[in-house]
Amino acid sequence: MKKNTISILLLITLVSTQLLAKNTKTAEFKTFKFSIEKPDDWFDITVENYAEQLNQIKTLDEDFNELIKKHAKIPFFAITKYKEPHDDLNPSLKINIKPAGNLDLSKPELIVKALLSFMETKFSNFKIIEEPKLIKINGQQAGYARFSYTLKVDDDVSFDTSSALWILPHNGQFFLIGAGYRSDEKNGKFEEIKKIVNSIILY
């Protein structure tokens, strides 16, 4: 059930202040001791947009689809490149925080690997682009991987989708960072999302 819960967070996978910066705003979440640079031309995901996105998710597992709708937690930070509603796959970045529980946060790349093994059974055409590995975000260790799959949103519409996942440990908890975008990158580059993630500062 723990793996289900984390995977649900991945798929969707508090108090903030906005401080002006060049072409970005610094979103600072003091409760979590976390800040990130949000580009001025990206948009916050509203509660309504978020609920609609959940309803559109269709994996290969119908029971898991229902679990997503029932247990998904609204991310404390969620942005898209284009304003919703958007007729194409909208490049997005979502961040949740979760207690470590029994997970070994000293090896976040292994948490990523376990999550990918689980996700592989839920989506068609699942492929690893970058194998799970240990990286650093502003000096902080994190697990990371990138993968692709077919995202079905209804019976007639699907997208060749790529996603990236980061597990960033901090103070006995971890940030679950998930990004999604078109695999052909026609309406948004992964490097743009990666730059936002690399702006994260923990304190």
C-alpha positions as CSV (number, residue, x, y, z in Angstrom):
1,M,0.0,0.0,0.0
2,K,2.9,2.4,0.7
3,K,4.2,2.0,-2.9
4,N,0.7,2.6,-4.2
5,T,0.4,5.8,-2.1
6,I,3.8,7.1,-3.3
7,S,2.9,6.2,-6.9
8,I,-0.4,8.1,-6.6
9,L,1.5,11.2,-5.4
10,L,3.9,10.7,-8.4
11,L,1.0,10.7,-10.9
12,I,-0.7,13.8,-9.7
13,T,3.6,12.4,-8.8
14,L,1.6,25.7,3.3
15,V,2.1,28.8,3.3
16,S,4.1,30.4,0.4
17,T,5.4,33.9,-0.4
18,Q,6.3,35.3,-3.8
19,L,9.5,37.2,-4.1
20,L,10.4,39.0,-7.4
21,A,13.4,37.8,-9.3
22,K,14.6,38.2,-12.9
23,N,12.1,36.5,-15.2
24,T,11.1,34.3,-12.3
25,K,9.4,34.4,-8.9
26,T,10.9,32.7,-5.9
27,A,8.2,30.5,-4.3
28,E,9.3,30.0,-0.7
29,F,7.5,27.4,1.4
30,K,8.8,28.2,4.9
31,T,7.0,25.3,6.5
32,F,9.1,22.9,4.4
33,K,12.3,25.0,4.3
34,F,12.1,24.9,0.6
35,S,12.2,27.4,-2.3
36,I,12.0,27.2,-6.0
37,E,12.2,29.6,-8.9
38,K,8.9,29.7,-10.9
39,P,9.2,31.2,-14.4
40,D,7.0,34.3,-14.9
41,D,5.4,32.8,-18.0
42,W,4.4,29.5,-16.4
43,F,1.0,29.1,-14.7
44,D,-0.2,27.7,-11.3
45,I,-2.5,24.7,-11.5
46,T,-5.8,25.4,-9.8
47,V,-7.7,23.0,-7.7
48,E,-10.3,22.6,-10.5
49,N,-7.6,21.9,-13.1
50,Y,-6.0,19.4,-10.8
51,A,-9.3,17.5,-10.3
52,E,-9.9,17.5,-14.1
53,Q,-6.4,16.1,-14.7
54,L,-7.0,13.3,-12.2
55,N,-10.2,12.3,-13.9
56,Q,-8.4,12.1,-17.2
57,I,-5.7,9.7,-16.0
58,K,-6.2,6.1,-17.4
59,T,-3.6,3.5,-16.6
60,L,-3.7,-0.2,-17.5
61,D,-5.1,-1.0,-14.0
62,E,-8.7,0.1,-13.4
63,D,-8.5,-0.4,-9.7
64,F,-5.4,1.8,-9.6
65,N,-7.3,4.5,-11.5
66,E,-9.9,4.6,-8.8
67,L,-7.2,4.7,-6.1
68,I,-5.7,7.8,-7.8
69,K,-9.0,9.6,-7.7
70,K,-9.7,8.6,-4.1
71,H,-6.3,9.2,-2.4
72,A,-4.4,11.7,-4.5
73,K,-3.0,14.6,-2.6
74,I,-2.9,18.1,-4.0
75,P,0.7,19.1,-4.6
76,F,2.0,22.0,-2.6
77,F,3.7,23.3,-5.8
78,A,2.2,22.6,-9.3
79,I,2.8,24.6,-12.5
80,T,2.2,24.2,-16.3
81,K,3.8,25.9,-19.2
82,Y,0.5,26.8,-20.8
83,K,-2.7,28.1,-19.2
84,E,-5.4,25.4,-18.7
85,P,-7.5,24.3,-20.4
86,H,-5.0,23.3,-23.0
87,D,-5.8,21.1,-25.9
88,D,-2.4,19.4,-26.1
89,L,-0.2,17.6,-23.4
90,N,0.8,20.5,-21.2
91,P,4.4,20.4,-19.8
92,S,4.1,20.3,-16.1
93,L,6.0,20.1,-12.8
94,K,4.4,19.0,-9.5
95,I,6.0,18.6,-6.1
96,N,4.7,16.8,-3.0
97,I,6.3,16.1,0.4
98,K,6.0,12.8,2.3
99,P,7.4,11.3,5.5
100,A,10.1,8.8,5.0
101,G,8.4,6.0,7.0
102,N,10.5,2.9,6.6
103,L,12.2,4.1,3.4
104,D,16.0,4.5,3.4
105,L,16.6,8.1,2.4
106,S,20.3,7.6,2.2
107,K,19.7,5.8,-1.1
108,P,17.1,7.8,-2.9
109,E,18.0,6.3,-6.3
110,L,16.8,2.9,-5.0
111,I,13.4,4.5,-4.1
112,V,13.2,5.8,-7.7
113,K,14.1,2.4,-9.1
114,A,11.3,0.7,-7.0
115,L,8.8,3.3,-8.1
116,L,9.7,2.7,-11.8
117,S,9.3,-1.0,-11.4
118,F,5.8,-0.4,-10.1
119,M,4.9,2.2,-12.8
120,E,6.1,-0.1,-15.6
121,T,3.0,-2.3,-14.9
122,K,0.6,0.6,-15.1
123,F,1.3,2.1,-18.5
124,S,1.7,0.8,-22.0
125,N,4.9,1.3,-24.0
126,F,6.9,2.0,-20.8
127,K,10.6,2.6,-21.5
128,I,13.5,4.0,-19.4
129,I,15.2,7.0,-21.0
130,E,17.7,7.6,-18.1
131,E,18.3,4.8,-15.6
132,P,17.7,5.6,-11.9
133,K,20.8,7.3,-10.5
134,L,22.1,9.6,-7.7
135,I,22.5,13.2,-8.6
136,K,22.8,16.5,-6.7
137,I,20.4,19.5,-6.7
138,N,22.3,22.5,-5.3
139,G,24.5,20.2,-3.3
140,Q,21.6,18.0,-2.0
141,Q,21.6,14.4,-2.9
142,A,18.6,13.2,-4.9
143,G,17.5,10.1,-6.8
144,Y,16.5,10.7,-10.5
145,A,15.3,8.9,-13.6
146,R,13.5,9.7,-16.8
147,F,11.1,7.5,-18.7
148,S,8.4,7.4,-21.4
149,Y,5.0,5.8,-21.9
150,T,1.7,6.2,-23.6
151,L,-0.7,8.4,-21.6
152,K,-4.3,7.6,-22.4
153,V,-6.8,10.4,-21.5
154,D,-9.9,8.9,-23.0
155,D,-10.9,6.1,-25.4
156,D,-9.8,8.1,-28.5
157,V,-7.0,10.3,-27.3
158,S,-3.5,9.3,-26.1
159,F,-0.1,11.0,-26.0
160,D,3.5,9.8,-26.3
161,T,4.6,11.1,-23.0
162,S,8.0,11.5,-21.2
163,S,8.3,12.1,-17.5
164,A,11.1,12.7,-15.0
165,L,11.1,11.8,-11.3
166,W,13.3,13.1,-8.5
167,I,13.3,11.9,-4.9
168,L,14.9,14.7,-2.8
169,P,15.4,13.8,0.9
170,H,15.2,16.5,3.6
171,N,14.8,16.4,7.4
172,G,13.4,12.9,7.6
173,Q,11.0,13.5,4.7
174,F,11.4,13.6,1.0
175,F,10.1,15.8,-1.8
176,L,8.5,13.8,-4.6
177,I,9.1,15.8,-7.8
178,G,7.4,14.8,-11.0
179,A,7.5,16.3,-14.5
180,G,5.6,15.4,-17.7
181,Y,5.9,16.6,-21.3
182,R,5.5,15.5,-24.9
183,S,8.1,13.0,-25.9
184,D,8.8,14.9,-29.1
185,E,9.2,18.1,-27.0
186,K,7.3,20.1,-29.7
187,N,5.6,22.4,-27.1
188,G,8.2,22.4,-24.3
189,K,11.7,21.1,-23.7
190,F,12.8,18.9,-20.8
191,E,15.8,21.2,-20.2
192,E,13.4,24.0,-19.3
193,I,11.8,21.8,-16.6
194,K,15.2,20.6,-15.4
195,K,16.3,24.2,-15.0
196,I,13.4,24.9,-12.7
197,V,14.1,21.8,-10.6
198,N,17.8,22.8,-10.3
199,S,16.7,26.1,-8.8
200,I,15.4,24.3,-5.7
201,I,17.1,25.4,-2.4
202,L,16.6,23.6,0.9
203,Y,17.5,25.4,4.1
